[in-house]
Amino acid sequence: MSVTKDVRVGEPPPDPLREAAPDRSELVFDDFYHAHFRGLVVQLAAYTGDRGHAQDLVQEAFCKAFARWDRVAGYDDPLAWVRRVAWNLGHNRWRRLRTAQAYLLRQRETHVAGPTPDRVAIDTALAKLPDRQRRAVVLHYLADLSVAEIAAQERVAEGTVKSWLHRGRTALAAHLRDSAEEVEDV
């Protein structure tokens, strides 16, 4: 048995570990996932009011991104794509849950220990906002997205987002003021 050496001038020696290394796109996806998962969960938790539900939505959105990672990684802003998918999933589930909750509420009365009064006031005020205003407020104040970024994500003009934010803040202030006055009367 003879052993021959293949001499390659100017090239590094072959790396046997490189062949066993995982696919590069998986590493990039893993980094992307770990960098953005928590932030998206916080945003969706504020939108849905349920952290566990938000984690499920974000996880499902990342699963959809992973299945299309070669394409999604090439987008200008893959995070915006994942966020949009999560919001759409949340909206669809929100609609189904709202119907189910309305049915269940007609069936029986439930008593649950509630959160703090401040949290209740904020959640109640956010729930009273129209969907687009609530989404704009959450994206702007919790996700720290600029008006331009929200406009791009929602596919509307920046003036529309400014209008949603203005109306949302005004409505939130009114709802929170009303709830504070009710607390003072007690």
VMD Tcl script that builds the backbone (N, CA, C; Angstrom):
set m [mol new atoms 558]
animate dup $m
set s [atomselect $m all]
$s set {name element resname resid chain x y z} {
  {N N MET 1 A 0.850 -1.169 0.000}
  {CA C MET 1 A 0.000 0.000 0.000}
  {C C MET 1 A 0.889 1.221 0.000}
  {N N SER 2 A 0.622 2.122 -0.913}
  {CA C SER 2 A 1.450 3.323 -0.979}
  {C C SER 2 A 0.607 4.538 -0.634}
  {N N VAL 3 A 1.239 5.474 -0.003}
  {CA C VAL 3 A 0.572 6.701 0.391}
  {C C VAL 3 A 1.164 7.815 -0.439}
  {N N THR 4 A 0.293 8.600 -1.053}
  {CA C THR 4 A 0.784 9.729 -1.844}
  {C C THR 4 A 0.322 11.008 -1.198}
  {N N LYS 5 A 1.129 11.990 -1.374}
  {CA C LYS 5 A 0.808 13.319 -0.844}
  {C C LYS 5 A 0.448 14.205 -2.004}
  {N N ASP 6 A -0.694 14.827 -1.903}
  {CA C ASP 6 A -1.102 15.773 -2.930}
  {C C ASP 6 A -0.717 17.155 -2.427}
  {N N VAL 7 A 0.249 17.764 -3.031}
  {CA C VAL 7 A 0.734 19.067 -2.587}
  {C C VAL 7 A -0.059 20.140 -3.300}
  {N N ARG 8 A -0.643 21.056 -2.501}
  {CA C ARG 8 A -1.413 22.179 -3.053}
  {C C ARG 8 A -0.711 23.447 -2.638}
  {N N VAL 9 A -0.164 24.106 -3.586}
  {CA C VAL 9 A 0.582 25.321 -3.300}
  {C C VAL 9 A -0.382 26.473 -3.061}
  {N N GLY 10 A -0.186 27.180 -1.921}
  {CA C GLY 10 A -0.984 28.368 -1.620}
  {C C GLY 10 A -2.352 28.070 -1.037}
  {N N GLU 11 A -2.724 26.827 -0.822}
  {CA C GLU 11 A -4.014 26.477 -0.248}
  {C C GLU 11 A -3.811 25.915 1.141}
  {N N PRO 12 A -4.762 26.171 2.044}
  {CA C PRO 12 A -4.640 25.579 3.380}
  {C C PRO 12 A -4.854 24.074 3.296}
  {N N PRO 13 A -4.341 23.349 4.279}
  {CA C PRO 13 A -4.534 21.888 4.251}
  {C C PRO 13 A -6.013 21.560 4.393}
  {N N PRO 14 A -6.444 20.421 3.897}
  {CA C PRO 14 A -7.859 20.043 4.012}
  {C C PRO 14 A -8.246 19.890 5.478}
  {N N ASP 15 A -9.483 20.254 5.771}
  {CA C ASP 15 A -9.990 20.193 7.142}
  {C C ASP 15 A -11.054 19.105 7.205}
  {N N PRO 16 A -10.761 17.964 7.828}
  {CA C PRO 16 A -11.761 16.885 7.875}
  {C C PRO 16 A -12.987 17.262 8.690}
  {N N LEU 17 A -12.854 18.207 9.627}
  {CA C LEU 17 A -14.006 18.613 10.434}
  {C C LEU 17 A -14.986 19.454 9.630}
  {N N ARG 18 A -14.505 20.118 8.596}
  {CA C ARG 18 A -15.379 20.972 7.784}
  {C C ARG 18 A -16.481 20.144 7.131}
  {N N GLU 19 A -16.153 18.934 6.722}
  {CA C GLU 19 A -17.151 18.078 6.077}
  {C C GLU 19 A -18.224 17.651 7.061}
  {N N ALA 20 A -17.883 17.510 8.340}
  {CA C ALA 20 A -18.846 17.080 9.351}
  {C C ALA 20 A -19.583 18.249 9.978}
  {N N ALA 21 A -19.204 19.474 9.654}
  {CA C ALA 21 A -19.829 20.654 10.255}
  {C C ALA 21 A -21.269 20.780 9.759}
  {N N PRO 22 A -22.168 21.321 10.600}
  {CA C PRO 22 A -23.554 21.501 10.167}
  {C C PRO 22 A -23.655 22.547 9.066}
  {N N ASP 23 A -24.766 22.501 8.367}
  {CA C ASP 23 A -25.034 23.442 7.285}
  {C C ASP 23 A -24.947 24.878 7.788}
  {N N ARG 24 A -24.332 25.728 7.012}
  {CA C ARG 24 A -24.123 27.127 7.419}
  {C C ARG 24 A -25.450 27.859 7.612}
  {N N SER 25 A -26.466 27.562 6.796}
  {CA C SER 25 A -27.751 28.246 6.942}
  {C C SER 25 A -28.398 27.932 8.285}
  {N N GLU 26 A -28.175 26.712 8.821}
  {CA C GLU 26 A -28.726 26.373 10.129}
  {C C GLU 26 A -28.081 27.213 11.217}
  {N N LEU 27 A -26.771 27.430 11.110}
  {CA C LEU 27 A -26.096 28.248 12.105}
  {C C LEU 27 A -26.620 29.673 12.069}
  {N N VAL 28 A -26.811 30.198 10.890}
  {CA C VAL 28 A -27.323 31.555 10.776}
  {C C VAL 28 A -28.739 31.620 11.331}
  {N N PHE 29 A -29.552 30.628 11.036}
  {CA C PHE 29 A -30.909 30.618 11.567}
  {C C PHE 29 A -30.890 30.536 13.083}
  {N N ASP 30 A -30.030 29.675 13.620}
  {CA C ASP 30 A -29.948 29.551 15.078}
  {C C ASP 30 A -29.584 30.888 15.719}
  {N N ASP 31 A -28.612 31.578 15.150}
  {CA C ASP 31 A -28.223 32.887 15.691}
  {C C ASP 31 A -29.381 33.874 15.593}
  {N N PHE 32 A -30.050 33.869 14.461}
  {CA C PHE 32 A -31.196 34.751 14.237}
  {C C PHE 32 A -32.304 34.453 15.249}
  {N N TYR 33 A -32.580 33.180 15.440}
  {CA C TYR 33 A -33.617 32.755 16.384}
  {C C TYR 33 A -33.285 33.223 17.796}
  {N N HIS 34 A -32.078 32.944 18.235}
  {CA C HIS 34 A -31.690 33.299 19.606}
  {C C HIS 34 A -31.621 34.805 19.816}
  {N N ALA 35 A -31.315 35.537 18.791}
  {CA C ALA 35 A -31.223 36.994 18.913}
  {C C ALA 35 A -32.593 37.663 18.985}
  {N N HIS 36 A -33.624 37.051 18.406}
  {CA C HIS 36 A -34.899 37.758 18.263}
  {C C HIS 36 A -36.093 37.099 18.942}
  {N N PHE 37 A -35.948 35.896 19.438}
  {CA C PHE 37 A -37.096 35.196 20.000}
  {C C PHE 37 A -37.721 35.960 21.164}
  {N N ARG 38 A -36.922 36.341 22.147}
  {CA C ARG 38 A -37.462 37.003 23.336}
  {C C ARG 38 A -38.153 38.321 23.007}
  {N N GLY 39 A -37.535 39.123 22.156}
  {CA C GLY 39 A -38.138 40.407 21.799}
  {C C GLY 39 A -39.495 40.245 21.148}
  {N N LEU 40 A -39.607 39.260 20.263}
  {CA C LEU 40 A -40.893 39.028 19.615}
  {C C LEU 40 A -41.925 38.497 20.608}
  {N N VAL 41 A -41.489 37.689 21.550}
  {CA C VAL 41 A -42.420 37.182 22.559}
  {C C VAL 41 A -42.972 38.337 23.389}
  {N N VAL 42 A -42.117 39.285 23.760}
  {CA C VAL 42 A -42.568 40.437 24.543}
  {C C VAL 42 A -43.615 41.229 23.754}
  {N N GLN 43 A -43.351 41.443 22.482}
  {CA C GLN 43 A -44.290 42.201 21.649}
  {C C GLN 43 A -45.629 41.487 21.532}
  {N N LEU 44 A -45.588 40.183 21.241}
  {CA C LEU 44 A -46.831 39.433 21.078}
  {C C LEU 44 A -47.550 39.258 22.407}
  {N N ALA 45 A -46.804 39.176 23.503}
  {CA C ALA 45 A -47.447 39.063 24.813}
  {C C ALA 45 A -48.225 40.338 25.125}
  {N N ALA 46 A -47.672 41.471 24.773}
  {CA C ALA 46 A -48.390 42.727 24.985}
  {C C ALA 46 A -49.629 42.802 24.091}
  {N N TYR 47 A -49.528 42.272 22.914}
  {CA C TYR 47 A -50.644 42.309 21.975}
  {C C TYR 47 A -51.747 41.332 22.379}
  {N N THR 48 A -51.350 40.112 22.765}
  {CA C THR 48 A -52.341 39.088 23.066}
  {C C THR 48 A -52.752 39.068 24.526}
  {N N GLY 49 A -51.879 39.559 25.411}
  {CA C GLY 49 A -52.177 39.529 26.835}
  {C C GLY 49 A -51.873 38.190 27.480}
  {N N ASP 50 A -51.216 37.290 26.769}
  {CA C ASP 50 A -50.926 35.953 27.280}
  {C C ASP 50 A -49.519 35.546 26.836}
  {N N ARG 51 A -48.601 35.465 27.787}
  {CA C ARG 51 A -47.206 35.163 27.459}
  {C C ARG 51 A -47.052 33.773 26.831}
  {N N GLY 52 A -47.733 32.781 27.379}
  {CA C GLY 52 A -47.653 31.433 26.824}
  {C C GLY 52 A -48.154 31.373 25.396}
  {N N HIS 53 A -49.243 32.046 25.159}
  {CA C HIS 53 A -49.807 32.124 23.803}
  {C C HIS 53 A -48.818 32.826 22.878}
  {N N ALA 54 A -48.206 33.902 23.363}
  {CA C ALA 54 A -47.234 34.645 22.568}
  {C C ALA 54 A -46.038 33.765 22.221}
  {N N GLN 55 A -45.573 32.964 23.170}
  {CA C GLN 55 A -44.456 32.067 22.900}
  {C C GLN 55 A -44.824 31.061 21.819}
  {N N ASP 56 A -46.042 30.547 21.876}
  {CA C ASP 56 A -46.500 29.603 20.848}
  {C C ASP 56 A -46.535 30.262 19.475}
  {N N LEU 57 A -47.049 31.489 19.416}
  {CA C LEU 57 A -47.146 32.197 18.135}
  {C C LEU 57 A -45.767 32.458 17.540}
  {N N VAL 58 A -44.864 32.928 18.369}
  {CA C VAL 58 A -43.515 33.240 17.882}
  {C C VAL 58 A -42.802 31.958 17.471}
  {N N GLN 59 A -42.973 30.896 18.250}
  {CA C GLN 59 A -42.354 29.618 17.896}
  {C C GLN 59 A -42.880 29.129 16.553}
  {N N GLU 60 A -44.178 29.234 16.350}
  {CA C GLU 60 A -44.764 28.797 15.081}
  {C C GLU 60 A -44.263 29.654 13.914}
  {N N ALA 61 A -44.117 30.950 14.145}
  {CA C ALA 61 A -43.591 31.833 13.089}
  {C C ALA 61 A -42.152 31.468 12.748}
  {N N PHE 62 A -41.346 31.169 13.753}
  {CA C PHE 62 A -39.971 30.759 13.482}
  {C C PHE 62 A -39.923 29.407 12.779}
  {N N CYS 63 A -40.850 28.510 13.075}
  {CA C CYS 63 A -40.910 27.232 12.357}
  {C C CYS 63 A -41.190 27.464 10.881}
  {N N LYS 64 A -42.107 28.371 10.599}
  {CA C LYS 64 A -42.411 28.696 9.203}
  {C C LYS 64 A -41.200 29.333 8.527}
  {N N ALA 65 A -40.472 30.175 9.266}
  {CA C ALA 65 A -39.266 30.797 8.708}
  {C C ALA 65 A -38.195 29.747 8.445}
  {N N PHE 66 A -38.038 28.801 9.361}
  {CA C PHE 66 A -37.026 27.758 9.192}
  {C C PHE 66 A -37.313 26.919 7.953}
  {N N ALA 67 A -38.588 26.626 7.729}
  {CA C ALA 67 A -38.962 25.824 6.571}
  {C C ALA 67 A -38.635 26.533 5.255}
  {N N ARG 68 A -38.571 27.853 5.292}
  {CA C ARG 68 A -38.287 28.645 4.089}
  {C C ARG 68 A -37.001 29.464 4.263}
  {N N TRP 69 A -36.099 29.008 5.115}
  {CA C TRP 69 A -34.976 29.848 5.524}
  {C C TRP 69 A -34.120 30.319 4.359}
  {N N ASP 70 A -33.919 29.494 3.346}
  {CA C ASP 70 A -33.108 29.930 2.208}
  {C C ASP 70 A -33.694 31.179 1.560}
  {N N ARG 71 A -35.012 31.227 1.476}
  {CA C ARG 71 A -35.683 32.382 0.882}
  {C C ARG 71 A -35.773 33.544 1.872}
  {N N VAL 72 A -36.172 33.263 3.116}
  {CA C VAL 72 A -36.371 34.308 4.129}
  {C C VAL 72 A -35.050 34.994 4.465}
  {N N ALA 73 A -33.963 34.252 4.510}
  {CA C ALA 73 A -32.655 34.832 4.834}
  {C C ALA 73 A -32.235 35.854 3.791}
  {N N GLY 74 A -32.742 35.743 2.589}
  {CA C GLY 74 A -32.402 36.686 1.528}
  {C C GLY 74 A -33.223 37.966 1.551}
  {N N TYR 75 A -34.245 38.034 2.386}
  {CA C TYR 75 A -35.066 39.241 2.470}
  {C C TYR 75 A -34.265 40.381 3.081}
  {N N ASP 76 A -34.685 41.612 2.783}
  {CA C ASP 76 A -34.028 42.782 3.364}
  {C C ASP 76 A -34.126 42.769 4.880}
  {N N ASP 77 A -35.272 42.362 5.410}
  {CA C ASP 77 A -35.482 42.333 6.853}
  {C C ASP 77 A -36.212 41.043 7.230}
  {N N PRO 78 A -35.468 39.953 7.453}
  {CA C PRO 78 A -36.119 38.688 7.810}
  {C C PRO 78 A -36.916 38.791 9.107}
  {N N LEU 79 A -36.479 39.637 10.034}
  {CA C LEU 79 A -37.200 39.800 11.294}
  {C C LEU 79 A -38.601 40.348 11.045}
  {N N ALA 80 A -38.729 41.281 10.132}
  {CA C ALA 80 A -40.047 41.835 9.814}
  {C C ALA 80 A -40.960 40.741 9.262}
  {N N TRP 81 A -40.389 39.827 8.459}
  {CA C TRP 81 A -41.195 38.733 7.912}
  {C C TRP 81 A -41.682 37.831 9.035}
  {N N VAL 82 A -40.786 37.463 9.951}
  {CA C VAL 82 A -41.173 36.592 11.067}
  {C C VAL 82 A -42.191 37.293 11.952}
  {N N ARG 83 A -41.972 38.581 12.218}
  {CA C ARG 83 A -42.909 39.342 13.056}
  {C C ARG 83 A -44.286 39.373 12.403}
  {N N ARG 84 A -44.319 39.622 11.101}
  {CA C ARG 84 A -45.594 39.695 10.382}
  {C C ARG 84 A -46.331 38.356 10.452}
  {N N VAL 85 A -45.601 37.263 10.268}
  {CA C VAL 85 A -46.215 35.941 10.344}
  {C C VAL 85 A -46.779 35.715 11.746}
  {N N ALA 86 A -46.006 36.079 12.772}
  {CA C ALA 86 A -46.477 35.903 14.152}
  {C C ALA 86 A -47.720 36.741 14.408}
  {N N TRP 87 A -47.720 37.985 13.945}
  {CA C TRP 87 A -48.900 38.851 14.123}
  {C C TRP 87 A -50.107 38.256 13.407}
  {N N ASN 88 A -49.905 37.757 12.193}
  {CA C ASN 88 A -51.026 37.155 11.458}
  {C C ASN 88 A -51.560 35.923 12.185}
  {N N LEU 89 A -50.658 35.091 12.680}
  {CA C LEU 89 A -51.088 33.924 13.449}
  {C C LEU 89 A -51.861 34.356 14.692}
  {N N GLY 90 A -51.364 35.395 15.353}
  {CA C GLY 90 A -52.040 35.911 16.534}
  {C C GLY 90 A -53.415 36.450 16.211}
  {N N HIS 91 A -53.504 37.157 15.105}
  {CA C HIS 91 A -54.792 37.717 14.706}
  {C C HIS 91 A -55.790 36.595 14.409}
  {N N ASN 92 A -55.341 35.573 13.704}
  {CA C ASN 92 A -56.229 34.450 13.384}
  {C C ASN 92 A -56.668 33.724 14.651}
  {N N ARG 93 A -55.720 33.480 15.551}
  {CA C ARG 93 A -56.077 32.806 16.804}
  {C C ARG 93 A -56.960 33.697 17.662}
  {N N TRP 94 A -56.672 34.989 17.648}
  {CA C TRP 94 A -57.455 35.951 18.422}
  {C C TRP 94 A -58.923 35.865 17.993}
  {N N ARG 95 A -59.136 35.826 16.695}
  {CA C ARG 95 A -60.489 35.747 16.159}
  {C C ARG 95 A -61.179 34.457 16.609}
  {N N ARG 96 A -60.478 33.336 16.505}
  {CA C ARG 96 A -61.061 32.051 16.924}
  {C C ARG 96 A -61.304 32.026 18.426}
  {N N LEU 97 A -60.346 32.541 19.202}
  {CA C LEU 97 A -60.496 32.544 20.657}
  {C C LEU 97 A -61.620 33.466 21.109}
  {N N ARG 98 A -61.774 34.588 20.436}
  {CA C ARG 98 A -62.840 35.520 20.793}
  {C C ARG 98 A -64.205 34.852 20.636}
  {N N THR 99 A -64.382 34.104 19.577}
  {CA C THR 99 A -65.637 33.387 19.365}
  {C C THR 99 A -65.831 32.323 20.433}
  {N N ALA 100 A -64.769 31.580 20.732}
  {CA C ALA 100 A -64.861 30.526 21.747}
  {C C ALA 100 A -65.116 31.125 23.131}
  {N N GLN 101 A -64.440 32.216 23.455}
  {CA C GLN 101 A -64.635 32.846 24.762}
  {C C GLN 101 A -66.042 33.394 24.919}
  {N N ALA 102 A -66.572 33.973 23.876}
  {CA C ALA 102 A -67.942 34.490 23.949}
  {C C ALA 102 A -68.914 33.353 24.246}
  {N N TYR 103 A -68.694 32.217 23.623}
  {CA C TYR 103 A -69.542 31.062 23.889}
  {C C TYR 103 A -69.391 30.591 25.330}
  {N N LEU 104 A -68.143 30.456 25.780}
  {CA C LEU 104 A -67.896 29.963 27.141}
  {C C LEU 104 A -68.420 30.923 28.205}
  {N N LEU 105 A -68.297 32.207 27.958}
  {CA C LEU 105 A -68.788 33.175 28.936}
  {C C LEU 105 A -70.303 33.108 29.086}
  {N N ARG 106 A -70.973 32.745 28.035}
  {CA C ARG 106 A -72.430 32.585 28.123}
  {C C ARG 106 A -72.803 31.321 28.880}
  {N N GLN 107 A -71.883 30.370 28.952}
  {CA C GLN 107 A -72.172 29.083 29.569}
  {C C GLN 107 A -71.999 29.074 31.088}
  {N N ARG 108 A -70.999 29.806 31.591}
  {CA C ARG 108 A -70.738 29.753 33.026}
  {C C ARG 108 A -70.003 31.007 33.482}
  {N N GLU 109 A -70.065 31.227 34.759}
  {CA C GLU 109 A -69.373 32.363 35.361}
  {C C GLU 109 A -68.077 31.853 35.992}
  {N N THR 110 A -66.993 32.588 35.764}
  {CA C THR 110 A -65.703 32.164 36.316}
  {C C THR 110 A -65.174 33.228 37.264}
  {N N HIS 111 A -64.488 32.769 38.301}
  {CA C HIS 111 A -63.854 33.668 39.256}
  {C C HIS 111 A -62.372 33.330 39.310}
  {N N VAL 112 A -61.546 34.302 38.920}
  {CA C VAL 112 A -60.099 34.098 38.881}
  {C C VAL 112 A -59.433 35.240 39.630}
  {N N ALA 113 A -58.415 34.909 40.415}
  {CA C ALA 113 A -57.662 35.956 41.101}
  {C C ALA 113 A -56.981 36.815 40.039}
  {N N GLY 114 A -57.182 38.107 40.129}
  {CA C GLY 114 A -56.702 39.008 39.085}
  {C C GLY 114 A -55.305 39.561 39.324}
  {N N PRO 115 A -54.750 40.135 38.303}
  {CA C PRO 115 A -53.445 40.781 38.419}
  {C C PRO 115 A -53.570 42.126 39.149}
  {N N THR 116 A -52.473 42.863 39.216}
  {CA C THR 116 A -52.472 44.145 39.919}
  {C C THR 116 A -53.424 45.123 39.232}
  {N N PRO 117 A -53.909 46.102 39.959}
  {CA C PRO 117 A -54.825 47.085 39.362}
  {C C PRO 117 A -54.208 47.852 38.180}
  {N N ASP 118 A -52.914 48.169 38.268}
  {CA C ASP 118 A -52.266 48.878 37.158}
  {C C ASP 118 A -52.241 48.028 35.900}
  {N N ARG 119 A -51.914 46.752 36.057}
  {CA C ARG 119 A -51.863 45.853 34.909}
  {C C ARG 119 A -53.246 45.684 34.301}
  {N N VAL 120 A -54.243 45.587 35.149}
  {CA C VAL 120 A -55.621 45.459 34.671}
  {C C VAL 120 A -56.020 46.704 33.885}
  {N N ALA 121 A -55.660 47.863 34.414}
  {CA C ALA 121 A -56.019 49.118 33.736}
  {C C ALA 121 A -55.355 49.207 32.371}
  {N N ILE 122 A -54.086 48.839 32.298}
  {CA C ILE 122 A -53.372 48.909 31.014}
  {C C ILE 122 A -53.925 47.877 30.032}
  {N N ASP 123 A -54.107 46.644 30.501}
  {CA C ASP 123 A -54.649 45.607 29.622}
  {C C ASP 123 A -56.054 45.966 29.136}
  {N N THR 124 A -56.862 46.508 30.031}
  {CA C THR 124 A -58.222 46.906 29.667}
  {C C THR 124 A -58.193 48.038 28.647}
  {N N ALA 125 A -57.324 49.003 28.895}
  {CA C ALA 125 A -57.224 50.135 27.975}
  {C C ALA 125 A -56.724 49.675 26.604}
  {N N LEU 126 A -55.722 48.785 26.580}
  {CA C LEU 126 A -55.225 48.270 25.300}
  {C C LEU 126 A -56.304 47.462 24.576}
  {N N ALA 127 A -57.066 46.692 25.329}
  {CA C ALA 127 A -58.108 45.866 24.709}
  {C C ALA 127 A -59.220 46.707 24.089}
  {N N LYS 128 A -59.423 47.917 24.607}
  {CA C LYS 128 A -60.479 48.791 24.073}
  {C C LYS 128 A -60.062 49.476 22.777}
  {N N LEU 129 A -58.766 49.456 22.494}
  {CA C LEU 129 A -58.292 50.102 21.266}
  {C C LEU 129 A -58.639 49.252 20.055}
  {N N PRO 130 A -58.903 49.885 18.938}
  {CA C PRO 130 A -59.059 49.119 17.695}
  {C C PRO 130 A -57.763 48.370 17.387}
  {N N ASP 131 A -57.892 47.276 16.672}
  {CA C ASP 131 A -56.772 46.384 16.402}
  {C C ASP 131 A -55.552 47.117 15.846}
  {N N ARG 132 A -55.715 47.943 14.858}
  {CA C ARG 132 A -54.574 48.611 14.224}
  {C C ARG 132 A -53.910 49.616 15.165}
  {N N GLN 133 A -54.700 50.316 15.947}
  {CA C GLN 133 A -54.119 51.258 16.912}
  {C C GLN 133 A -53.355 50.493 17.987}
  {N N ARG 134 A -53.925 49.402 18.475}
  {CA C ARG 134 A -53.249 48.594 19.497}
  {C C ARG 134 A -51.931 48.063 18.947}
  {N N ARG 135 A -51.962 47.546 17.716}
  {CA C ARG 135 A -50.750 47.013 17.101}
  {C C ARG 135 A -49.703 48.111 16.931}
  {N N ALA 136 A -50.099 49.292 16.502}
  {CA C ALA 136 A -49.156 50.397 16.320}
  {C C ALA 136 A -48.540 50.814 17.654}
  {N N VAL 137 A -49.351 50.901 18.692}
  {CA C VAL 137 A -48.850 51.298 20.022}
  {C C VAL 137 A -47.866 50.252 20.541}
  {N N VAL 138 A -48.203 48.976 20.423}
  {CA C VAL 138 A -47.317 47.915 20.910}
  {C C VAL 138 A -46.010 47.905 20.123}
  {N N LEU 139 A -46.097 47.995 18.805}
  {CA C LEU 139 A -44.878 47.975 17.991}
  {C C LEU 139 A -44.001 49.194 18.260}
  {N N HIS 140 A -44.616 50.340 18.467}
  {CA C HIS 140 A -43.835 51.558 18.671}
  {C C HIS 140 A -43.202 51.599 20.056}
  {N N TYR 141 A -43.982 51.281 21.082}
  {CA C TYR 141 A -43.490 51.451 22.449}
  {C C TYR 141 A -42.828 50.215 23.036}
  {N N LEU 142 A -43.213 49.029 22.612}
  {CA C LEU 142 A -42.578 47.831 23.151}
  {C C LEU 142 A -41.521 47.254 22.224}
  {N N ALA 143 A -41.767 47.324 20.926}
  {CA C ALA 143 A -40.789 46.800 19.971}
  {C C ALA 143 A -39.786 47.865 19.555}
  {N N ASP 144 A -40.008 49.102 19.972}
  {CA C ASP 144 A -39.132 50.226 19.626}
  {C C ASP 144 A -38.965 50.383 18.115}
  {N N LEU 145 A -40.030 50.131 17.372}
  {CA C LEU 145 A -39.973 50.341 15.932}
  {C C LEU 145 A -40.319 51.792 15.631}
  {N N SER 146 A -39.661 52.326 14.643}
  {CA C SER 146 A -39.957 53.697 14.233}
  {C C SER 146 A -41.262 53.711 13.437}
  {N N VAL 147 A -41.761 54.903 13.216}
  {CA C VAL 147 A -42.989 55.051 12.428}
  {C C VAL 147 A -42.778 54.477 11.026}
  {N N ALA 148 A -41.601 54.718 10.461}
  {CA C ALA 148 A -41.313 54.217 9.115}
  {C C ALA 148 A -41.291 52.689 9.089}
  {N N GLU 149 A -40.722 52.066 10.117}
  {CA C GLU 149 A -40.668 50.612 10.163}
  {C C GLU 149 A -42.059 50.005 10.327}
  {N N ILE 150 A -42.883 50.639 11.148}
  {CA C ILE 150 A -44.256 50.149 11.327}
  {C C ILE 150 A -45.025 50.299 10.015}
  {N N ALA 151 A -44.834 51.437 9.355}
  {CA C ALA 151 A -45.519 51.670 8.079}
  {C C ALA 151 A -45.112 50.615 7.053}
  {N N ALA 152 A -43.829 50.282 7.018}
  {CA C ALA 152 A -43.367 49.258 6.074}
  {C C ALA 152 A -43.961 47.899 6.418}
  {N N GLN 153 A -44.000 47.563 7.692}
  {CA C GLN 153 A -44.538 46.267 8.103}
  {C C GLN 153 A -46.027 46.170 7.821}
  {N N GLU 154 A -46.753 47.227 8.110}
  {CA C GLU 154 A -48.205 47.207 7.941}
  {C C GLU 154 A -48.637 47.560 6.517}
  {N N ARG 155 A -47.668 47.964 5.703}
  {CA C ARG 155 A -47.922 48.339 4.304}
  {C C ARG 155 A -48.917 49.491 4.187}
  {N N VAL 156 A -48.649 50.537 4.988}
  {CA C VAL 156 A -49.458 51.751 4.952}
  {C C VAL 156 A -48.519 52.945 4.938}
  {N N ALA 157 A -49.066 54.131 4.716}
  {CA C ALA 157 A -48.268 55.349 4.718}
  {C C ALA 157 A -47.861 55.714 6.146}
  {N N GLU 158 A -46.746 56.426 6.277}
  {CA C GLU 158 A -46.275 56.840 7.599}
  {C C GLU 158 A -47.302 57.721 8.298}
  {N N GLY 159 A -47.998 58.550 7.546}
  {CA C GLY 159 A -49.034 59.400 8.128}
  {C C GLY 159 A -50.143 58.583 8.769}
  {N N THR 160 A -50.445 57.433 8.173}
  {CA C THR 160 A -51.462 56.550 8.744}
  {C C THR 160 A -51.001 56.011 10.092}
  {N N VAL 161 A -49.735 55.615 10.161}
  {CA C VAL 161 A -49.192 55.100 11.422}
  {C C VAL 161 A -49.189 56.204 12.479}
  {N N LYS 162 A -48.811 57.401 12.079}
  {CA C LYS 162 A -48.824 58.529 13.020}
  {C C LYS 162 A -50.242 58.772 13.542}
  {N N SER 163 A -51.196 58.652 12.653}
  {CA C SER 163 A -52.596 58.823 13.044}
  {C C SER 163 A -53.021 57.734 14.024}
  {N N TRP 164 A -52.647 56.478 13.726}
  {CA C TRP 164 A -52.977 55.376 14.638}
  {C C TRP 164 A -52.354 55.605 16.005}
  {N N LEU 165 A -51.082 56.022 16.012}
  {CA C LEU 165 A -50.396 56.253 17.286}
  {C C LEU 165 A -51.055 57.392 18.064}
  {N N HIS 166 A -51.359 58.464 17.370}
  {CA C HIS 166 A -51.993 59.605 18.040}
  {C C HIS 166 A -53.341 59.199 18.638}
  {N N ARG 167 A -54.148 58.548 17.822}
  {CA C ARG 167 A -55.469 58.129 18.307}
  {C C ARG 167 A -55.346 57.092 19.425}
  {N N GLY 168 A -54.394 56.189 19.280}
  {CA C GLY 168 A -54.187 55.172 20.306}
  {C C GLY 168 A -53.753 55.770 21.629}
  {N N ARG 169 A -52.800 56.709 21.590}
  {CA C ARG 169 A -52.341 57.369 22.824}
  {C C ARG 169 A -53.468 58.163 23.461}
  {N N THR 170 A -54.234 58.864 22.639}
  {CA C THR 170 A -55.347 59.653 23.159}
  {C C THR 170 A -56.382 58.746 23.830}
  {N N ALA 171 A -56.720 57.659 23.176}
  {CA C ALA 171 A -57.704 56.731 23.738}
  {C C ALA 171 A -57.160 56.061 25.002}
  {N N LEU 172 A -55.875 55.674 24.987}
  {CA C LEU 172 A -55.274 55.078 26.181}
  {C C LEU 172 A -55.301 56.054 27.350}
  {N N ALA 173 A -54.942 57.300 27.084}
  {CA C ALA 173 A -54.945 58.314 28.150}
  {C C ALA 173 A -56.347 58.478 28.728}
  {N N ALA 174 A -57.345 58.516 27.866}
  {CA C ALA 174 A -58.717 58.672 28.338}
  {C C ALA 174 A -59.147 57.455 29.164}
  {N N HIS 175 A -58.836 56.248 28.677}
  {CA C HIS 175 A -59.210 55.033 29.403}
  {C C HIS 175 A -58.495 54.950 30.750}
  {N N LEU 176 A -57.220 55.277 30.753}
  {CA C LEU 176 A -56.452 55.203 32.000}
  {C C LEU 176 A -56.882 56.297 32.983}
  {N N ARG 177 A -57.211 57.468 32.455}
  {CA C ARG 177 A -57.704 58.556 33.316}
  {C C ARG 177 A -59.028 58.149 33.955}
  {N N ASP 178 A -59.905 57.554 33.157}
  {CA C ASP 178 A -61.199 57.101 33.680}
  {C C ASP 178 A -61.013 56.030 34.750}
  {N N SER 179 A -60.092 55.083 34.513}
  {CA C SER 179 A -59.872 54.028 35.503}
  {C C SER 179 A -59.225 54.585 36.766}
  {N N ALA 180 A -58.364 55.614 36.637}
  {CA C ALA 180 A -57.753 56.239 37.818}
  {C C ALA 180 A -58.809 56.984 38.625}
  {N N GLU 181 A -59.738 57.630 37.957}
  {CA C GLU 181 A -60.802 58.342 38.659}
  {C C GLU 181 A -61.712 57.365 39.410}
  {N N GLU 182 A -61.953 56.195 38.806}
  {CA C GLU 182 A -62.773 55.185 39.475}
  {C C GLU 182 A -62.080 54.686 40.739}
  {N N VAL 183 A -60.759 54.530 40.687}
  {CA C VAL 183 A -60.001 54.062 41.852}
  {C C VAL 183 A -60.045 55.115 42.955}
  {N N GLU 184 A -59.934 56.389 42.588}
  {CA C GLU 184 A -59.957 57.460 43.593}
  {C C GLU 184 A -61.329 57.583 44.247}
  {N N ASP 185 A -62.393 57.280 43.520}
  {CA C ASP 185 A -63.748 57.365 44.071}
  {C C ASP 185 A -63.999 56.300 45.116}
  {N N VAL 186 A -63.284 55.201 45.052}
  {CA C VAL 186 A -63.493 54.094 45.990}
  {C C VAL 186 A -62.907 54.392 47.290}
}
mol reanalyze $m
mol bondsrecalc $m
mol representation Tube
mol addrep $m
